Amino acid sequence: MALTGMLLAVSILVTSFVAISVLRDSMINSIDGSLKGSLPSISAALMAEMTGSPTESVPHRGYLLSEDGQVILRMDASNNSADSASSDVDAEPDLSRFNREMVAQSGQVGMTVPSADGADGSWRVTAGVQLKTPYSVVVAEPLGETNRLVSAIALLTLSFGAATLIAALVVGWVLITRAFQPLKKVEQTAAKIAEGDLSRRMAGYNSETEVGQLSMSLNRMLGHIEDAFDARTRSEAKLRQFVADASHELRTPLVSIRGYSELYRHGALHDEEQVAQAMGRIESESTRMTQLVEDLLSLARLDSKRELKTSDVDLLVLAHDTAADFAASSPDRKITVTDLDDGPASPVRTRGDEAKLRQVLANLMTNAVRYTPQGSDLEILIGSVSVAGAPHDQRVAVASGDSLPERMAQIKVRDHGAGIKGDDRAKIFERFYRADSSRTRETGGTGLGLSIVSAVVDQHGGTVALEDTPGGGATFVVSLPSVSTPDSPQRTTGEIPVPAPGSVPENPAASTEPAPPEDVVDATDGALEGRPGTRAAEPWGSDTSSTETAPADDGLPPIPEIDDDDPDIIDETDQDPRS
């Protein structure tokens, strides 16, 4: 602002000086023209006055000079004449230098001379010689009036310029202050943000101005920054909680293992029964710790976003296989596979990693088995639904800019237990979260099964949601992108029959007993083996790809060995409902 004021002041001064100079030069030139034009008439009047002849009035004062520059006669513009002795020397121009030679050299060019004897004022004079006489004639006009007029105009110009400068500075200050008021707010807001208050935003701006557009951009940037900081804070909190929970979960079986080992080492186990009991507890805790580690590794692999081994997957096949597995391991339950309307199920295909999708179904079924009363019914429902008609939390993920697909595949695992209420619904997919910690300890869960489900489904571009089962219970809804379903035989709804004790063969796939009717799926005698697109069901926990298994001491199917070098191993110990 100060620099602008200085520039304005210099501009006004230069403009005033130029204007005043031009005005004065114009007035002087006008006087010179008048003096030169009146020189012949004044010269004639002076000669007539000298000879006593009558004269007319003259426009300017005239002087008749001798050859050496002495004033012989003076004639006023009012036609009054007087000799030099009686003239008012204070009101006379200084003509001491105007001899005949100097006048001849002047060429009748106007010049400015001071007043005689140093009196105030100046004169404009034009001189010329009289031919055929020794005299010279000087025509003079005082510049007092001209100087006063120029001074008045200069004073007026400078005063007006100063007033203009002050007004311009005041108006400029007001306009600039008002124009930059939003920037002041931006500065204040930025200072608050620098102090750590990321919730501050720019407000009260006009979006059509540059400052307003800047404020909008800053608000968007601050929103992204705040979201990033919030996400980092939440991530750090989750990481700390994850490490604490993992450490606690690993510490629990380790304490048990160490305790029983020290009892054995110190000879506190006195008979074979106590030793067997201690070894059983060590084996059980080792199995639970192995299960936890494998679940953590599975989540780590999912977090690393490894490329999926995708292929077309028939969800109906997965549903029947999973139902058969759990019918074998939970013979007291009635497990059925239907469509979404409880009618006969038809093939529904999606694109994904079959092994991981099997793990999703297994984890959901394991969760249902663990947290529902023994003997309660379980249903697996599959079908294809309209995306537009589905609730928002059950729609498949869509990339930015893409339109919603028309249909999607859904799998529902429905139980009839106590259900999930209150805050547990929002936290059920968090890692290590348990709605009932003590109950989970008893059932052997790690709190990671549903987290794995959520991660796998998300990696497939789908969603997993929770809804209430009519009459009580929980229903987990998995939505996945669907692909066109080729013509294939329809698999009807079927209840998985309960196998009789001891009727489950060691290798169901090798059973040669005849298959039951098509509308019933029997998990105990390989009925699925001959159906299109299915595999024979085996008791839950068995693995036909394992070459060595450790016998279970409680009559349960053997647990597969874990290959630490296989990055894609699927841990089924967490899915064992009985572990």
C-alpha positions in Angstrom: 0.0 0.0 0.0 2.8 2.4 0.8 4.5 1.7 -2.5 1.3 2.3 -4.3 0.9 5.7 -2.5 4.5 6.7 -3.5 3.8 5.8 -7.1 0.6 7.8 -7.1 2.4 10.8 -5.5 5.2 10.7 -8.1 2.6 10.4 -10.9 0.6 13.4 -9.6 3.8 15.5 -9.2 5.1 14.7 -12.6 1.7 15.3 -14.2 1.3 18.7 -12.4 4.8 19.8 -13.3 4.3 19.0 -17.0 0.9 20.6 -17.1 2.1 23.8 -15.4 5.2 24.0 -17.6 3.1 23.6 -20.8 0.7 26.2 -19.5 3.4 28.8 -18.7 5.2 28.2 -22.0 2.0 28.7 -23.8 1.3 31.9 -22.0 4.9 33.2 -22.6 4.7 32.4 -26.3 1.4 34.3 -26.5 3.0 37.3 -24.8 6.0 37.0 -27.2 3.8 37.0 -30.2 1.9 40.0 -29.0 5.1 41.9 -28.2 6.7 41.2 -31.5 3.5 42.1 -33.4 3.2 45.4 -31.6 6.9 46.4 -32.1 6.4 48.4 -35.4 3.4 50.3 -34.0 5.1 51.1 -30.7 8.3 52.2 -32.5 6.3 54.6 -34.7 4.4 55.9 -31.6 7.7 56.6 -29.8 9.1 58.5 -32.8 5.9 60.5 -33.1 6.0 61.2 -29.3 9.6 62.3 -29.7 8.7 64.8 -32.5 5.6 66.0 -30.6 3.1 64.4 -33.0 -0.1 63.0 -31.6 0.0 59.2 -31.0 -2.5 56.5 -30.5 -2.6 54.1 -27.5 -0.3 51.1 -27.5 -0.9 47.6 -26.1 2.4 47.3 -24.3 5.0 49.5 -22.7 7.6 50.8 -25.1 11.1 52.2 -24.6 13.3 54.3 -27.0 17.0 53.6 -26.3 20.0 55.4 -27.4 22.9 53.7 -29.1 24.6 52.9 -25.8 21.4 51.7 -24.2 20.2 54.7 -22.3 16.4 55.1 -22.0 15.4 58.3 -23.9 11.7 57.9 -23.9 9.1 55.6 -22.3 5.5 55.0 -23.4 3.0 53.2 -21.2 0.3 51.0 -22.6 -2.1 53.7 -21.4 -0.5 56.2 -23.8 1.2 58.1 -21.0 4.8 59.2 -21.6 7.5 60.3 -19.2 11.2 60.7 -19.3 13.5 58.5 -17.4 14.1 60.9 -14.6 10.5 61.0 -13.7 9.8 57.2 -14.2 9.1 54.7 -11.4 12.3 52.7 -11.5 10.8 50.0 -9.2 8.3 49.1 -11.9 10.8 49.2 -14.8 12.6 46.3 -16.5 16.4 46.2 -16.3 17.5 47.4 -19.8 21.1 48.2 -18.9 22.4 45.6 -21.3 20.3 46.6 -24.3 22.7 48.7 -26.4 22.3 48.9 -30.2 24.6 46.0 -30.9 22.9 43.7 -28.4 19.5 44.6 -29.8 20.6 43.9 -33.3 21.8 40.5 -32.3 18.6 39.6 -30.4 16.7 39.3 -33.7 13.4 40.3 -32.0 13.3 37.2 -30.0 11.5 37.5 -26.7 13.5 37.2 -23.5 12.9 37.5 -19.7 14.7 40.2 -17.7 14.4 41.1 -14.0 13.1 44.4 -12.7 15.5 47.3 -12.3 17.5 47.6 -9.1 16.5 44.1 -7.9 12.9 44.9 -7.4 10.4 42.0 -7.3 9.0 40.9 -10.6 10.2 40.0 -14.0 9.5 41.3 -17.5 9.2 39.8 -20.9 10.8 42.0 -23.6 11.3 42.1 -27.3 13.8 44.6 -28.9 14.5 45.8 -32.4 16.6 48.6 -34.0 15.2 51.5 -35.9 16.6 51.8 -39.4 18.1 55.1 -40.4 18.3 56.3 -36.8 20.7 55.4 -33.9 17.8 54.4 -31.7 16.5 51.1 -30.5 13.0 50.2 -29.5 12.2 47.8 -26.6 8.7 46.5 -26.0 8.1 45.1 -22.5 5.3 43.4 -20.6 5.4 42.6 -16.9 5.1 38.9 -16.0 3.6 39.4 -12.6 0.1 38.6 -13.6 1.2 35.7 -15.6 3.4 34.3 -12.8 0.5 34.8 -10.3 -1.8 32.9 -12.6 0.6 30.1 -13.1 1.3 29.9 -9.4 -2.4 29.8 -8.6 -2.9 27.1 -11.2 0.1 25.1 -9.8 -1.3 25.4 -6.3 -4.7 24.3 -7.4 -3.3 21.4 -9.4 -1.1 20.2 -6.5 -3.9 20.6 -4.0 -6.2 18.7 -6.2 -3.5 16.0 -6.8 -2.9 15.7 -3.0 -6.6 15.4 -2.3 -6.9 12.8 -5.1 -3.9 10.9 -3.7 -5.4 10.9 -0.2 -8.8 9.8 -1.5 -7.2 7.1 -3.7 -5.2 5.8 -0.7 -8.3 5.7 1.5 -10.5 4.1 -1.1 -7.7 1.7 -2.0 -7.1 0.8 1.6 -10.8 0.1 2.1 -11.2 -1.9 -1.1 -8.0 -3.9 -0.6 -8.9 -4.6 3.1 -12.3 -5.7 2.1 -11.0 -7.7 -0.9 -8.4 -9.5 1.2 -10.6 -10.0 4.2 -11.1 -13.7 3.1 -7.4 -14.1 2.9 -7.1 -12.9 6.4 -9.6 -15.5 7.4 -7.6 -18.0 5.4 -4.5 -17.0 7.3 -6.3 -17.3 10.7 -7.7 -20.7 9.7 -4.3 -21.9 8.5 -2.8 -20.8 11.9 -5.4 -22.9 13.7 -4.8 -25.8 11.4 -1.0 -25.5 12.1 -1.8 -25.7 15.8 -3.4 -29.1 15.1 -7.1 -28.3 14.7 -7.8 -30.1 11.4 -11.6 -29.6 11.7 -11.3 -25.9 10.7 -12.7 -24.8 7.4 -12.9 -21.7 5.3 -16.3 -20.1 5.5 -18.1 -17.0 4.3 -16.5 -16.8 0.8 -17.9 -16.0 -2.6 -17.3 -19.1 -4.8 -17.2 -16.9 -7.9 -14.1 -15.0 -6.9 -10.5 -16.2 -7.0 -10.3 -16.1 -3.2 -13.5 -18.1 -3.0 -12.2 -20.7 -5.4 -9.0 -20.9 -3.4 -11.0 -21.4 -0.2 -13.0 -24.2 -1.8 -9.8 -25.9 -2.9 -8.3 -25.5 0.6 -11.5 -26.9 2.1 -11.3 -30.0 -0.1 -7.6 -30.4 0.6 -8.2 -30.1 4.3 -11.0 -32.7 4.1 -8.6 -35.1 2.5 -5.9 -34.4 5.0 -8.3 -34.8 7.9 -9.6 -38.1 6.5 -6.0 -39.2 6.0 -5.1 -38.4 9.6 -8.3 -40.0 10.9 -7.6 -43.1 8.9 -4.0 -43.2 10.1 -5.2 -42.7 13.7 -7.8 -45.5 13.3 -5.2 -47.7 11.7 -2.7 -47.1 14.4 -5.3 -47.8 17.1 -6.4 -51.0 15.3 -2.7 -52.1 14.9 -2.1 -51.5 18.6 -5.2 -53.4 19.5 -4.4 -56.1 17.1 -0.9 -56.6 18.5 -2.2 -56.5 22.1 -4.9 -59.1 21.2 -2.6 -61.3 19.3 0.0 -61.2 22.1 -2.7 -62.1 24.6 -4.2 -64.9 22.5 -0.7 -66.4 22.0 0.2 -65.9 25.6 -2.8 -67.9 26.9 -1.9 -71.3 25.3 1.8 -70.7 25.9 1.1 -70.3 29.6 -0.8 -73.5 29.7 1.9 -75.4 27.7 4.6 -74.1 30.0 2.6 -74.9 33.1 2.0 -78.5 32.2 5.6 -78.9 30.9 7.0 -77.7 34.3 4.6 -80.0 36.1 6.0 -82.9 34.1 9.6 -81.8 34.5 9.3 -81.4 38.3 7.7 -84.8 38.6 4.3 -83.4 39.8 2.5 -85.9 37.5 2.4 -89.2 39.4 0.6 -91.6 37.2 0.0 -92.2 33.5 -3.5 -90.8 33.7 -2.2 -87.4 34.9 0.6 -87.5 32.2 -2.0 -88.3 29.5 -4.2 -85.5 30.7 -1.3 -83.0 30.7 -0.2 -84.1 27.3 -3.7 -83.8 26.0 -3.9 -80.3 27.3 -0.6 -79.4 25.8 -1.7 -80.9 22.4 -5.0 -79.0 22.6 -3.4 -75.6 23.4 -0.8 -76.2 20.7 -3.5 -76.9 18.2 -5.3 -73.7 19.3 -2.1 -71.7 19.0 -1.4 -73.2 15.5 -4.9 -72.3 14.5 -4.4 -68.7 15.7 -1.1 -68.3 13.9 -2.6 -69.7 10.7 -5.5 -67.3 10.9 -3.1 -64.4 11.4 -1.1 -65.6 8.4 -4.3 -65.8 6.3 -5.2 -62.2 7.3 -1.7 -61.1 6.4 -2.0 -62.7 3.0 -5.3 -61.0 2.4 -4.0 -57.6 3.6 -1.1 -57.9 1.1 -3.7 -58.2 -1.7 -2.2 -61.2 -3.4 -3.5 -62.0 -6.8 -6.5 -64.4 -6.6 -6.6 -67.7 -8.5 -9.8 -66.9 -10.2 -12.1 -69.2 -12.1 -15.9 -69.6 -12.6 -17.3 -71.0 -9.4 -20.7 -72.6 -8.9 -21.9 -71.4 -5.6 -24.5 -74.2 -5.5 -21.7 -76.8 -5.5 -19.9 -75.0 -2.7 -23.1 -74.8 -0.7 -23.9 -78.6 -1.0 -20.2 -79.5 -0.2 -20.2 -77.3 2.9 -23.6 -78.6 4.0 -22.4 -82.2 3.6 -19.2 -81.5 5.5 -21.0 -80.0 8.5 -23.7 -82.6 8.4 -21.0 -85.2 8.9 -19.4 -83.3 11.7 -22.6 -82.1 13.4 -25.0 -85.1 13.0 -27.5 -83.6 15.5 -28.3 -80.7 13.2 -30.7 -80.4 10.3 -28.8 -78.6 7.5 -30.6 -77.6 4.3 -29.6 -75.9 1.0 -32.4 -73.8 -0.7 -32.8 -70.7 -2.8 -33.4 -67.3 -1.3 -37.1 -68.0 -1.2 -36.7 -71.4 0.6 -37.4 -73.1 -2.7 -35.3 -75.4 -4.8 -31.8 -74.0 -5.4 -30.4 -73.5 -8.9 -26.8 -73.0 -10.0 -25.4 -69.5 -9.4 -22.0 -68.7 -10.7 -19.5 -66.1 -9.7 -15.9 -65.3 -10.6 -13.4 -65.9 -7.8 -11.0 -68.1 -6.0 -12.8 -71.3 -5.2 -10.6 -72.3 -2.2 -11.1 -68.9 -0.5 -14.9 -68.9 -1.2 -15.0 -72.3 0.4 -13.2 -70.9 3.4 -15.9 -68.1 3.6 -18.7 -70.6 3.7 -16.8 -72.8 6.2 -16.1 -69.9 8.5 -19.7 -68.8 8.5 -21.0 -72.3 9.1 -18.4 -72.8 11.9 -19.6 -69.5 13.5 -23.2 -70.7 13.3 -22.4 -74.1 14.8 -20.4 -72.6 17.7 -22.9 -70.0 18.8 -26.2 -71.8 18.4 -27.8 -74.4 20.6 -27.0 -78.0 19.8 -29.5 -79.6 17.5 -30.8 -76.3 16.1 -31.4 -76.0 12.3 -29.0 -74.3 9.9 -29.8 -73.2 6.3 -27.6 -72.2 3.4 -29.5 -70.1 0.9 -28.2 -69.1 -2.6 -29.6 -67.2 -5.5 -29.3 -64.2 -7.8 -30.9 -60.9 -6.9 -31.3 -57.5 -8.4 -28.6 -55.1 -7.3 -31.0 -52.0 -7.5 -33.5 -53.7 -5.2 -30.9 -54.8 -2.6 -30.1 -52.8 0.6 -27.1 -50.6 0.2 -25.0 -52.6 2.7 -25.7 -55.7 0.6 -24.7 -54.4 -2.8 -21.5 -55.4 -4.5 -18.7 -52.9 -4.8 -18.6 -50.8 -7.9 -15.6 -48.9 -9.2 -15.8 -45.2 -9.4 -17.5 -44.1 -12.6 -19.0 -47.6 -13.3 -22.7 -48.2 -13.3 -24.4 -50.8 -11.0 -24.7 -54.3 -12.5 -28.2 -55.6 -13.0 -27.8 -58.7 -10.8 -25.5 -60.2 -8.3 -25.0 -63.6 -6.5 -25.9 -64.0 -2.9 -25.2 -66.7 -0.3 -26.9 -66.6 3.1 -26.0 -68.7 6.1 -29.0 -68.6 8.5 -29.1 -69.9 12.1 -31.8 -69.9 14.8 -29.8 -69.0 17.8 -29.8 -66.0 20.1 -28.8 -63.6 17.3 -26.4 -60.6 17.5 -27.7 -57.5 19.2 -26.6 -53.9 19.9 -23.0 -52.8 19.5 -21.9 -56.3 18.6 -23.5 -55.9 15.1 -21.1 -53.1 14.1 -18.0 -54.8 15.6 -18.6 -58.4 14.6 -16.2 -58.3 11.7 -13.4 -56.7 13.6 -10.4 -58.8 14.3 -10.3 -60.6 17.7 -13.7 -59.2 18.6 -15.9 -61.6 20.5 -19.5 -60.9 21.6 -19.0 -63.4 24.4 -15.3 -63.9 25.3 -15.8 -66.6 27.9 -18.0 -68.6 25.6 -15.5 -68.2 22.8 -12.8 -69.6 25.0 -14.9 -72.7 25.6 -15.7 -73.2 21.9 -12.1 -72.6 20.9 -12.6 -69.6 18.6 -9.9 -67.0 17.9 -12.1 -64.1 17.0 -10.7 -64.0 13.5 -13.1 -66.2 11.5 -15.5 -63.4 10.5 -12.6 -61.0 9.9 -11.3 -63.5 7.3 -14.7 -63.7 5.8 -14.9 -60.0 5.4 -11.4 -59.7 3.9 -12.0 -62.5 1.4 -15.3 -61.1 0.3 -13.9 -57.6 0.0 -11.1 -59.0 -2.1 -13.7 -60.5 -4.5 -15.4 -57.1 -4.9 -18.4 -58.2 -2.7 -19.9 -57.3 0.6 -20.9 -59.3 3.7 -23.7 -58.0 5.9 -25.7 -59.2 8.9 -29.5 -59.3 9.3 -31.8 -60.9 11.8 -33.4 -64.2 11.2 -37.2 -64.2 11.5 -38.1 -65.8 14.8 -34.6 -65.2 16.2 -31.1 -65.8 15.1 -28.6 -64.3 12.8 -28.3 -64.5 9.0 -25.0 -63.6 7.3 -25.5 -62.3 3.7 -22.6 -62.5 1.3 -23.0 -60.6 -2.0 -20.7 -61.3 -4.9 -20.5 -60.3 -8.6 -22.4 -62.8 -10.7 -21.6 -64.2 -14.1 -24.0 -65.8 -16.6 -25.1 -69.3 -15.6 -24.8 -72.0 -18.3 -27.5 -74.5 -18.6 -26.9 -77.3 -16.0 -29.0 -79.7 -14.1 -30.9 -78.1 -11.2 -29.9 -79.3 -7.8 -33.0 -79.4 -5.6 -33.4 -78.4 -2.0 -32.3 -81.1 0.3 -31.9 -81.8 4.0 -28.5 -83.2 4.9 -29.5 -86.4 6.8 -27.9 -87.3 10.0 -25.4 -90.2 9.7 -25.7 -93.0 12.2 -22.9 -93.3 14.7 -19.9 -95.1 13.1 -21.4 -95.0 9.7 -19.1 -92.4 8.3 -16.4 -94.2 6.3 -12.8 -93.2 6.6 -12.7 -92.1 3.0 -16.2 -91.2 1.8 -15.0 -90.6 -1.7 -14.1 -94.3 -1.9 -17.5 -95.6 -0.8 -19.2 -98.0 -3.2 -22.6 -97.9 -1.7 -25.4 -96.8 -4.0 -26.4 -93.2 -4.0 -29.6 -92.0 -2.4 -32.3 -90.3 -4.4 -31.5 -87.1 -6.2 -33.5 -84.9 -3.9 -31.5 -85.8 -0.8 -27.9 -85.1 -0.2 -26.2 -87.6 2.1 -22.8 -86.6 3.4 -22.0 -90.1 4.8 -22.0 -92.3 1.7 -20.5 -90.3 -1.2 -23.8 -89.4 -2.7 -22.4 -86.2 -4.1 -19.7 -87.9 -6.0 -21.7 -88.7 -9.0 -23.5 -85.3 -9.4 -22.4 -82.8 -12.0 -19.9 -80.3 -10.8 -19.7 -81.7 -7.2 -17.2 -83.4 -5.1 -17.7 -86.2 -2.6 -18.2 -84.9 0.9 -15.8 -85.9 3.6 -16.0 -85.5 7.4 -15.1 -82.0 8.5 -11.4 -81.6 9.3 -10.1 -84.4 7.0 -7.9 -83.5 4.1 -7.4 -86.0 1.3 -4.3 -84.1 0.1 -2.4 -84.7 3.4 -0.2 -87.7 3.5 0.2 -87.9 7.3 -2.2 -87.0 10.0 -2.1 -87.3 13.8 -4.9 -89.4 15.3 -7.3 -87.5 17.5 -7.7 -88.7 21.0 -11.4 -87.8 21.2 -12.6 -89.7 18.1 -12.6 -86.6 15.9 -11.3 -86.7 12.3 -7.6 -86.1 12.1 -6.3 -82.6 11.8 -4.2 -81.9 8.6 -0.5 -81.1 8.9 0.5 -77.5 8.3 3.0 -76.8 5.6 4.7 -73.5 6.6 6.3 -73.2 3.2 3.0 -73.2 1.3 1.8 -69.5 1.0 -1.7 -70.5 -0.1 -2.5 -73.1 2.5 -6.0 -72.8 3.9 -6.3 -73.4 7.6 -9.3 -75.5 8.5 -8.6 -75.8 12.2 -10.4 -72.6 12.9 -13.4 -73.9 11.0 -13.6 -77.1 13.0 -16.8 -76.7 15.0 -15.5 -79.0 17.6 -12.0 -77.7 18.1 
